[in-house]
Amino acid sequence: MSEEKDAAELIKGTGVVAGVAYADAVWVRPRPELPQAGETIADDAKDVEFERFVAAAEVVAQRLSERADSVDGNTAEVLTATAKMVKDRGWHKAVRRNIKSGHPAEYAVVAATEKFVTMFNAAGGVMAERTTDLKDVRDRTIAELRGEEEPGLPYVAGEAVLCADDLAPADTATLDTAHIKALVTELGGPTSHTAIIARQLGIPCVVATGAVLREIPTGERLFVDGSTGAVDRAAEPDQAAAAVAEYQERAERIARWEGPAHTADGHRVQLLANVADGNAARIAAQSQAEGIGLYRTELSFLSASEEPSVEEQAAVYAKVFEALGDQKVVVRTLDAGSDKPISYATLDAEENPALGVRGLRVARNNESLLTRQLDAIAVAAAERGEDAPTWVMAPMVATAGEAKWFAGLCRERGLIPGAMIEVPAAALMADTIMPHLDFVSIGTNDLTQYTMAADRLSPQLAYLTDPWQPAVLRLIEHTCTMGQKNSIAVGVCGEAAADPLLACVLTGLGVNSLSAASSAVASVGAQLADVTLEQCRDMAAAAIHADDPQAARAAVRTILGEA
């Protein structure tokens, strides 16, 4: 599938889940036409109108909750969060105010949602990404108010490539992978809900193609390559079919891979899982992962209005620890702020929250917030016994002083201290930071965002926030070199660790462990088993000396092909 194509035949996006598919394009069912301002209702009809809205919202929330109950892992978490949006008191109050002002329920919903969309866009990051979820809630509620068919996925009898401007969690989470063989969206990014759930489903996914995607009609045959981000409208059928057959054969081999991970010449690489709660930890425990490389503690408290007590926090953490037995668990302390505002921990407003008080910085003027969390982690970890390693790392460490301060608090409680390397300064100054720590873990999502000065959730900047950026890989190489000099383990827990080809590069750079979604572990392990450590080092050298991500991928694939 490598022949030259013109722009009309070959659409380029950002590949976020590797794999290939060749099938007819289908589009999601259209969203309802949004009502405009102008119509008014009588005063004596306003209470009934609000009750009509509440009933419609309840139906939408119930449907989303039922879908959440039918799935697990990240998918269930995303759907549950979306169902909570439908019940959000602030949204309901805004709708009620609009109805009291004389607007019908349909327009009241539109106006209330637009208010929150504006707020979320101003916050940026993950909050801005959730505007897709908000609009999905709006559209489903309006359709229910009108008695129209719920917007979203079409009925597919055969195999298809699902195309959309962007996919709401409720759509992505309920895909039938027996029929939907790939996802392609105009918007989105490497860490969008579409990408996260596509990884869990294990189907090829390309995002951020731009508006050119809209030119593809339903029924057009497409070849999708989730590794390169290419959508080919003029693929040669025999070549496409052969590529799909090869991909399916590899998928079967991945399904047979059992671990533990090592290269073809025996170099060990520890593969771990990223989790957000006890349910995800139980899923990880059933996978080939050797433990947890990133436990995102803040995701359990995003909706909390008050700080949970030490006992309440310990009970939450214990559910994760219990699922893993004596396997390694790496806990990240509260990564609050910016795109993950937590009411009891973060500032109400900042001019630039992504560069503001977030992660470990939240505790600089509120150390007790951090110490209470560390106390809770220590309480929960004490139940594990001495043979069960519990490591704790701080997000957004930027200086040696911060590392020393955090490490001291951890060691006072018998916890193994580490830090996230996601600020370029921390990578460049790793030689001064590492002596205070027992390990570091590279968060490639934020490291890429800050290195390239580009919002990692902006579809317009997805070409910059690609973890294959040579500049990012050079920072990782420097961090690994300092890790070897200081005898400090260096892991990667960002989305880059889920890319089997990039995993070879990271191993060649000197990374000791890779932590990704549980569903990605086997594909990474199977890929590493096909190459030697020397080949991984050759791939790493080729990638860091490339001009851009596309050239880096091409150079690495050439080496892999020769292998």
Helices and strands as residue ranges (DSSP letters): E 10-12, E 14-17, E 20-27, G 43-45, H 46-69, H 73-86, H 89-100, H 105-123, H 125-129, H 131-146, E 160-164, H 169-173, E 180-185, H 193-201, E 205-207, G 211-215, E 221-225, E 230-232, H 237-256, E 270-275, H 278-285, E 291-296, G 297-300, H 310-324, E 328-332, G 353-355, G 359-363, H 367-382, E 390-394, H 400-412, E 416-421, H 424-428, H 430-433, G 434-436, E 439-442, H 444-452, G 459-461, H 470-485, E 489-492, G 495-498, H 500-509, E 513-516, G 518-520, H 521-528, H 533-544, H 549-562
